[in-house]
């Protein structure tokens, strides 16, 4: 019980809810990327994030349960519980999408074509040692590459940073989940490659 109290205390409901929404969005983007590129490693990343979703959901429920002291506050808490449930459902559906790749289910080629023809796409890109992006902040990577993209998440040393700031410094070995046009993502992959 003491460990749970320590885990819950530092973060409030607002921050935990924001993290849960961002995490479920990241999982959905990763799941679609795993299908587009038939990438089992990316699909496994989605499943690996399930425990984080469960931990955040539990923290929110505990915080809200402790905060409810009257009927009026209970009615206000309902919206937080609904948002928590929806974000959690998105995360669980992302897991189901990722399982399509892991269970080697066949996907109709028109579905993949549809994903590829979208104005924006999601890709998983690793920063290689000696790449032109190594050591740059995300902001400077945008300037150096000359293309627009959005870094949704970065995996570094088995830990995820969701929606990193523009000042986040990229290091070799970082795995980026990036959203952008097909051309922008192709350019970014070139910049992320080693020299």
C-alpha positions in Angstrom: 0.0 0.0 0.0 2.9 2.4 0.8 4.4 1.8 -2.7 1.1 2.7 -4.3 0.7 5.9 -2.2 4.2 6.9 -3.2 3.4 6.2 -6.9 0.2 8.2 -6.8 1.2 11.2 -4.7 3.6 13.1 -6.9 1.2 13.6 -9.9 -2.3 15.1 -9.9 -5.3 14.0 -11.8 -4.8 16.6 -14.5 -1.3 15.5 -15.3 -2.1 11.8 -15.1 -5.1 12.3 -17.4 -3.0 14.2 -19.9 -0.4 11.4 -19.9 -3.0 8.8 -20.4 -4.5 10.6 -23.4 -1.1 11.2 -24.9 0.0 7.6 -24.3 -3.2 6.1 -25.9 -2.6 8.4 -28.9 1.0 7.2 -29.2 -0.1 3.6 -29.0 -2.7 4.1 -31.8 0.0 5.8 -34.0 2.4 2.9 -33.3 -0.3 0.3 -34.0 -1.0 1.9 -37.4 2.7 2.2 -38.2 3.1 -1.5 -37.3 0.5 -2.4 -39.9 1.8 -0.1 -42.6 5.3 -1.4 -42.3 4.4 -5.0 -41.2 6.7 -4.4 -38.2 6.5 -6.8 -35.3 8.9 -4.8 -33.2 6.7 -1.7 -33.4 3.7 -3.9 -32.6 5.4 -5.3 -29.5 6.1 -1.7 -28.4 2.3 -1.2 -28.3 1.8 -4.2 -26.1 4.7 -3.1 -23.8 2.8 0.1 -23.1 -0.3 -1.6 -21.7 1.0 -1.7 -18.1 1.7 2.1 -18.2 -1.9 2.6 -19.3 -3.2 0.5 -16.5 -1.0 2.3 -14.0 -2.2 5.7 -15.1 -5.8 4.6 -15.1 -5.4 3.2 -11.5 -3.7 6.4 -10.3 -6.6 8.6 -11.7 -9.3 6.4 -10.1 -7.5 6.5 -6.8 -7.1 10.3 -6.9 -10.7 10.9 -7.9 -11.9 8.4 -5.3 -10.0 10.3 -2.6 -11.3 13.7 -3.9 -15.0 12.8 -3.9 -16.6 14.0 -0.6 -20.1 15.0 -1.7 -22.7 14.3 -4.3 -21.7 17.5 -6.2 -18.1 16.5 -6.4 -19.1 12.9 -7.4 -21.1 14.4 -10.3 -18.1 16.4 -11.4 -15.9 13.3 -11.2 -18.0 11.5 -13.7 -16.5 13.4 -16.6 -13.0 12.5 -15.5 -14.0 8.8 -15.3 -15.5 9.0 -18.8 -12.4 10.5 -20.3 -10.3 7.9 -18.5 -12.4 5.1 -19.9 -12.4 6.5 -23.5 -8.6 7.0 -23.4 -8.1 3.5 -22.0 -10.4 2.0 -24.7 -8.3 3.7 -27.4 -5.2 2.1 -25.9 -6.8 -1.3 -25.8 -8.0 -1.0 -29.4 -4.4 0.0 -30.4 -3.3 -3.3 -28.8 -5.9 -5.2 -30.8 -4.6 -3.5 -34.0 -1.0 -4.4 -33.1 -2.0 -8.1 -32.5 -3.0 -8.2 -36.2 0.7 -7.9 -37.0 1.9 -10.2 -34.2 -0.6 -12.9 -35.1 0.4 -12.6 -38.8 -3.1 -12.0 -40.0 -3.4 -11.0 -43.6 -4.4 -7.5 -44.3 -6.0 -6.6 -47.6 -3.6 -4.6 -49.7 -6.2 -1.8 -50.2 -6.1 -1.0 -46.5 -2.3 -0.5 -46.5 -2.7 1.5 -49.7 -5.2 3.7 -47.9 -2.8 4.3 -45.0 0.0 5.2 -47.4 -2.1 7.6 -49.5 -3.1 9.6 -46.4 -1.8 13.2 -46.3 0.1 12.4 -43.2 1.6 9.1 -42.1 3.4 7.8 -39.0 6.8 6.2 -39.0 9.3 4.8 -36.6 12.8 6.1 -37.1 16.0 5.3 -35.2 18.7 7.9 -34.8 21.9 6.1 -35.8 25.4 6.9 -34.5 27.0 9.7 -36.6 23.7 10.8 -38.1 23.0 14.4 -39.0 20.3 14.5 -36.3 22.5 13.2 -33.4 23.0 15.9 -30.8 20.4 18.2 -32.2 17.2 19.4 -30.4 14.0 18.5 -32.1 13.7 22.2 -33.1 17.1 22.2 -34.7 16.3 18.9 -36.4 13.3 20.6 -38.0 15.5 23.4 -39.3 18.4 21.2 -40.4 16.1 18.8 -42.3 14.1 21.5 -43.9 10.9 19.4 -43.6 7.9 19.5 -41.3 7.3 16.7 -38.9 5.9 16.1 -35.4 7.7 13.9 -32.9 5.0 12.0 -31.1 7.3 10.0 -28.8 10.8 9.0 -28.2 12.0 5.7 -26.8 15.4 6.0 -25.0 16.8 3.2 -22.9 13.5 1.4 -22.8 11.7 4.5 -21.4 9.2 6.5 -23.4 9.1 10.3 -23.6 5.7 11.3 -25.0 5.3 14.5 -26.9 8.8 15.7 -26.1 9.4 19.5 -26.1 11.2 21.2 -29.0 14.3 21.5 -26.8 14.6 17.7 -26.4 18.0 16.6 -27.6 18.3 13.6 -29.9 20.9 10.9 -29.2 22.0 7.9 -31.1 19.9 4.9 -30.4 16.8 7.0 -29.8 13.7 5.6 -31.5 11.3 8.3 -32.7 7.7 7.9 -33.5 7.1 10.7 -36.1 4.1 12.0 -37.9 4.5 13.9 -41.2 4.0 13.7 -45.0 5.5 10.7 -46.8 8.2 13.0 -48.4 9.1 14.5 -45.0 9.4 11.1 -43.3 11.6 9.8 -46.2 13.9 12.9 -45.8 14.0 12.5 -42.0 15.0 8.8 -42.4 17.9 9.9 -44.5 19.0 12.4 -41.9 18.7 9.9 -39.1 20.9 7.3 -40.9 24.6 7.0 -39.9 27.4 8.5 -41.9 
